[in-house]
Amino acid sequence: MTGSAMSYARGMTPRLPPVSPNGPWERSKLPSPSFGRSAALGVFEGYVRGFDLRDPQIALKYEHTLNVAELCAEIARGGGMGPDDVDLAWLCGLLHDIGRFEQLRMWGTFRDSESVSHARLGLTILEGAGLTGAELGDGEGLLPRFTGDPAWASVIKPAVGLHSDLRLPDGLDPRVRAFCEIVRDADKVDIVRVFSQGECEAILGLAPDEFARGGISDEAMVGFRERRCLGPDDRRASLDGLVGVICLAFELTSDVADEALGERGYLGDLIERPFGLSPRFADPDTRSKWDEIARAMSWR
């Protein structure tokens, strides 16, 4: 998820883990490596308590994580997976953005281009290598606290490490690819939610008057017309990030994810009233491009 998107959204009260009176990350009280959703959530909340829960970016990232975990379970269940695989999909979702918290603490941003890949950092945290692994005291990664099953670990690691890549690499094991696609789909759906419910200034860094004067690049429109996600080189104008979020709908791989996006109405809200603002832009070129986008997406 883009860094600037993670701040309080209009009318939203993020769920927060209870603050421990004994301080963060009480290792002696962590659950055993055996898996259960409540135990896994307890480990995750113990980790999050090590960060400033008063920071709205941390709070909303916590909310995003829980939503993605539930969406992963919904997509897996709807796709016919059995109970164990549904739990595994849920856990992949819970861990997909584990690197975001450390990224914000260390670099003060969620922008990978200004810091590090949050997905790769998350993988480092799970495996126990590098800075965060050292901080755990004995080089042990976080993953054994969630599951002691090597077969699950072999799915979780690529699901976390590859979830933000523009494209999945060729040659992935079909089972691993299936879980990677579930996580990526769930993440896309909830990113649209955050943008549809958020404040323009917090997400795009634009005041409402700047938004009204904003532009959409030809490069972003090429990506939109090709019905694909936008890469970094496609984002050149102030409103290209907004177009990029709309384009996420084009590359959902699961019918269940597509239905979830449509049923929740996030995309329609974003197009009709982006950030609660009127999409009547000052620039005729921007108006024309936005009207094209709205017409093309009206089927949703």
C-alpha positions as CSV (number, residue, x, y, z in Angstrom):
1,M,0.0,0.0,0.0
2,T,1.2,3.5,-0.8
3,G,2.6,5.3,2.2
4,S,0.6,8.5,2.0
5,A,-2.6,6.4,2.1
6,M,-2.1,5.3,5.6
7,S,-3.6,8.1,7.7
8,Y,-7.0,8.5,9.3
9,A,-9.9,8.2,6.8
10,R,-13.1,10.1,6.9
11,G,-15.4,8.9,9.7
12,M,-13.3,5.9,10.5
13,T,-12.2,4.7,13.9
14,P,-9.4,2.1,13.5
15,R,-9.4,-0.9,15.7
16,L,-6.4,-1.0,18.0
17,P,-4.8,-3.7,20.1
18,P,-5.0,-3.1,23.8
19,V,-1.9,-1.4,25.2
20,S,0.1,-3.6,27.5
21,P,0.8,-2.0,30.9
22,N,4.1,-4.0,31.0
23,G,5.5,-2.6,27.7
24,P,5.7,-4.1,24.2
25,W,6.7,-7.5,23.0
26,E,6.5,-9.7,26.1
27,R,8.3,-12.7,24.8
28,S,7.6,-14.9,27.8
29,K,3.9,-14.5,27.2
30,L,3.8,-15.3,23.5
31,P,1.8,-18.2,22.2
32,S,3.5,-21.5,21.3
33,P,4.3,-22.1,17.6
34,S,1.1,-24.2,17.1
35,F,-1.4,-22.3,15.1
36,G,-4.7,-20.9,16.1
37,R,-6.2,-17.6,14.8
38,S,-6.6,-16.1,18.3
39,A,-3.1,-17.0,19.2
40,A,-1.7,-15.7,16.0
41,L,-3.6,-12.4,16.4
42,G,-2.1,-12.2,19.9
43,V,1.4,-12.5,18.6
44,F,0.6,-9.8,15.9
45,E,-0.8,-7.5,18.5
46,G,2.2,-8.0,20.7
47,Y,4.4,-7.0,17.9
48,V,2.3,-3.9,17.0
49,R,2.5,-2.7,20.6
50,G,6.1,-2.1,20.1
51,F,5.2,0.9,17.9
52,D,3.4,4.2,18.6
53,L,-0.3,3.3,18.5
54,R,-1.1,7.0,18.8
55,D,0.3,7.5,15.3
56,P,-2.7,7.4,12.9
57,Q,-0.6,5.7,10.2
58,I,0.2,2.8,12.6
59,A,-3.5,2.7,13.6
60,L,-4.8,2.5,10.1
61,K,-2.1,0.0,9.0
62,Y,-3.3,-2.2,11.8
63,E,-6.9,-1.8,10.5
64,H,-5.8,-2.6,6.9
65,T,-4.0,-5.7,8.1
66,L,-7.0,-7.1,9.8
67,N,-9.2,-6.4,6.8
68,V,-6.8,-8.0,4.4
69,A,-6.6,-11.1,6.6
70,E,-10.4,-11.5,6.6
71,L,-10.6,-10.9,2.9
72,C,-7.9,-13.6,2.3
73,A,-10.0,-16.1,4.2
74,E,-13.1,-15.0,2.3
75,I,-11.4,-15.4,-1.1
76,A,-9.9,-18.8,-0.1
77,R,-13.2,-20.1,1.2
78,G,-15.1,-18.8,-1.9
79,G,-12.5,-20.5,-4.1
80,G,-13.2,-23.9,-2.6
81,M,-10.2,-24.2,-0.3
82,G,-10.5,-26.4,2.8
83,P,-10.5,-25.1,6.4
84,D,-6.7,-25.5,6.9
85,D,-5.9,-23.6,3.7
86,V,-8.5,-20.9,4.6
87,D,-6.6,-20.5,7.9
88,L,-3.3,-20.4,6.0
89,A,-4.7,-17.7,3.7
90,W,-5.8,-15.7,6.7
91,L,-2.4,-15.9,8.2
92,C,-0.7,-14.8,5.0
93,G,-3.0,-11.8,5.0
94,L,-2.2,-11.0,8.6
95,L,1.5,-11.1,7.9
96,H,1.6,-9.5,4.4
97,D,2.4,-5.9,5.7
98,I,4.4,-6.8,8.8
99,G,7.3,-4.8,7.4
100,R,5.3,-1.6,7.2
101,F,5.5,-0.8,11.0
102,E,9.3,-1.1,11.1
103,Q,9.5,0.9,7.8
104,L,7.6,3.8,9.3
105,R,9.6,3.7,12.5
106,M,13.0,3.6,10.7
107,W,12.4,5.9,7.7
108,G,9.2,7.9,8.7
109,T,7.5,6.9,5.4
110,F,5.5,4.1,3.8
111,R,7.0,5.0,0.4
112,D,9.3,2.1,-0.7
113,S,11.0,4.5,-3.1
114,E,12.2,6.6,-0.2
115,S,13.2,3.8,2.1
116,V,13.2,0.0,1.4
117,S,10.8,-2.6,0.0
118,H,8.3,-3.1,2.8
119,A,7.6,-6.6,1.5
120,R,11.3,-7.6,1.6
121,L,11.6,-6.0,5.0
122,G,8.6,-8.0,6.2
123,L,10.3,-11.2,5.0
124,T,13.5,-10.2,6.9
125,I,11.4,-9.7,10.1
126,L,9.8,-13.1,9.7
127,E,13.1,-14.9,9.0
128,G,15.0,-13.1,11.7
129,A,17.8,-11.7,9.6
130,G,19.0,-8.1,9.8
131,L,18.0,-5.3,12.1
132,T,14.7,-6.5,13.4
133,G,15.9,-10.1,13.8
134,A,18.8,-8.8,15.9
135,E,16.4,-6.8,18.1
136,L,14.5,-9.9,18.9
137,G,17.5,-10.9,21.0
138,D,18.5,-14.3,19.6
139,G,18.2,-13.9,15.9
140,E,15.0,-15.8,15.8
141,G,12.5,-14.6,13.3
142,L,8.9,-13.9,14.0
143,L,7.4,-16.6,11.8
144,P,7.9,-19.5,14.3
145,R,5.7,-17.6,16.7
146,F,2.9,-18.0,14.2
147,T,3.4,-21.5,12.9
148,G,5.9,-24.3,13.3
149,D,4.8,-26.0,10.1
150,P,7.5,-25.8,7.4
151,A,4.9,-26.4,4.7
152,W,3.0,-23.3,5.9
153,A,6.3,-21.3,6.1
154,S,7.1,-22.2,2.5
155,V,3.9,-20.5,1.4
156,I,3.9,-17.6,3.8
157,K,7.3,-16.4,2.9
158,P,6.7,-15.8,-0.8
159,A,3.2,-14.6,-0.1
160,V,4.7,-11.8,2.0
161,G,7.8,-11.2,0.0
162,L,6.1,-10.9,-3.4
163,H,2.8,-9.3,-2.5
164,S,3.7,-5.8,-3.6
165,D,5.6,-6.7,-6.9
166,L,4.0,-5.4,-10.0
167,R,4.0,-9.0,-11.4
168,L,4.6,-12.4,-9.9
169,P,7.6,-14.2,-11.3
170,D,7.3,-17.1,-13.7
171,G,8.0,-20.6,-12.4
172,L,6.2,-20.3,-9.0
173,D,4.9,-23.5,-7.6
174,P,1.1,-23.6,-8.4
175,R,0.1,-23.8,-4.8
176,V,2.4,-21.0,-3.8
177,R,1.1,-18.9,-6.6
178,A,-2.5,-19.5,-5.5
179,F,-1.8,-18.1,-2.1
180,C,0.2,-15.2,-3.5
181,E,-2.7,-14.2,-5.7
182,I,-5.1,-14.4,-2.8
183,V,-3.0,-12.0,-0.8
184,R,-2.5,-9.6,-3.7
185,D,-6.2,-9.6,-4.5
186,A,-7.2,-9.0,-0.9
187,D,-4.7,-6.2,-0.6
188,K,-6.0,-4.5,-3.7
189,V,-9.6,-4.6,-2.5
190,D,-8.7,-3.0,0.8
191,I,-6.4,-0.4,-0.8
192,V,-9.4,0.8,-2.8
193,R,-11.4,1.0,0.5
194,V,-8.7,3.2,2.1
195,F,-8.7,5.5,-0.9
196,S,-12.5,5.7,-1.1
197,Q,-12.8,6.6,2.6
198,G,-9.7,8.7,3.0
199,E,-8.8,12.4,2.9
200,C,-7.2,13.8,-0.2
201,E,-4.5,15.7,1.6
202,A,-3.5,12.7,3.6
203,I,-3.4,10.3,0.7
204,L,-2.3,12.3,-2.3
205,G,-0.6,15.1,-0.4
206,L,-3.0,17.6,-2.1
207,A,-5.2,20.2,-0.6
208,P,-8.8,20.2,-2.0
209,D,-8.0,23.2,-4.2
210,E,-4.8,21.5,-5.5
211,F,-6.8,18.4,-6.2
212,A,-9.3,20.4,-8.3
213,R,-6.4,21.7,-10.3
214,G,-4.7,18.3,-10.6
215,G,-3.6,16.5,-13.7
216,I,-3.7,13.0,-15.1
217,S,-0.8,12.0,-17.4
218,D,-1.0,10.4,-20.8
219,E,1.2,7.6,-19.4
220,A,-1.4,6.8,-16.7
221,M,-4.2,6.8,-19.3
222,V,-2.3,4.4,-21.5
223,G,-2.2,2.0,-18.5
224,F,-5.9,2.5,-17.8
225,R,-6.8,1.9,-21.4
226,E,-4.8,-1.2,-21.5
227,R,-6.7,-2.3,-18.4
228,R,-3.6,-3.0,-16.3
229,C,-2.0,-1.9,-13.1
230,L,0.3,1.1,-13.3
231,G,4.1,0.9,-12.7
232,P,6.3,3.6,-11.3
233,D,7.0,5.0,-14.8
234,D,3.3,5.4,-15.4
235,R,2.8,7.8,-12.5
236,R,3.9,11.3,-13.5
237,A,1.1,13.7,-12.7
238,S,-0.5,14.6,-9.4
239,L,-3.6,12.5,-9.8
240,D,-1.9,9.4,-11.3
241,G,-1.9,7.7,-7.9
242,L,-5.7,7.9,-7.9
243,V,-5.9,6.4,-11.4
244,G,-3.5,3.7,-10.3
245,V,-5.8,2.6,-7.5
246,I,-8.7,2.4,-9.9
247,C,-6.6,0.2,-12.1
248,L,-6.1,-2.3,-9.4
249,A,-9.6,-3.6,-10.2
250,F,-8.3,-4.8,-13.6
251,E,-5.9,-7.3,-12.3
252,L,-7.9,-9.1,-9.6
253,T,-7.4,-12.8,-10.3
254,S,-10.4,-14.1,-8.3
255,D,-14.1,-13.8,-9.0
256,V,-14.6,-13.8,-5.3
257,A,-12.3,-10.7,-4.9
258,D,-14.0,-9.0,-7.8
259,E,-17.4,-9.6,-6.3
260,A,-16.2,-8.4,-2.9
261,L,-15.0,-5.1,-4.4
262,G,-18.3,-4.6,-6.2
263,E,-20.5,-5.5,-3.3
264,R,-18.7,-3.2,-0.9
265,G,-19.1,-0.2,-3.3
266,Y,-15.6,1.1,-2.7
267,L,-14.7,1.7,-6.3
268,G,-18.0,3.4,-7.2
269,D,-17.6,5.7,-4.2
270,L,-14.1,6.6,-5.3
271,I,-15.1,7.4,-8.8
272,E,-18.3,9.4,-8.0
273,R,-16.9,11.4,-5.1
274,P,-13.2,10.9,-4.8
275,F,-12.2,11.8,-1.2
276,G,-15.7,13.3,-0.9
277,L,-14.9,15.9,-3.4
278,S,-16.5,16.9,-6.7
279,P,-14.5,15.5,-9.7
280,R,-15.2,18.6,-11.7
281,F,-11.6,19.5,-12.4
282,A,-10.4,22.9,-13.6
283,D,-8.2,21.5,-16.4
284,P,-10.3,20.5,-19.4
285,D,-7.9,17.7,-20.2
286,T,-8.2,16.3,-16.7
287,R,-12.0,16.5,-16.9
288,S,-12.0,14.7,-20.2
289,K,-9.8,11.9,-18.9
290,W,-11.7,11.5,-15.7
291,D,-15.0,11.3,-17.6
292,E,-13.5,8.6,-19.7
293,I,-12.5,6.7,-16.6
294,A,-16.0,7.1,-15.1
295,R,-17.7,5.9,-18.2
296,A,-15.4,2.9,-18.6
297,M,-15.9,1.8,-14.9
298,S,-19.7,2.4,-14.9
299,W,-20.3,-1.3,-15.3
300,R,-19.2,-1.7,-11.7
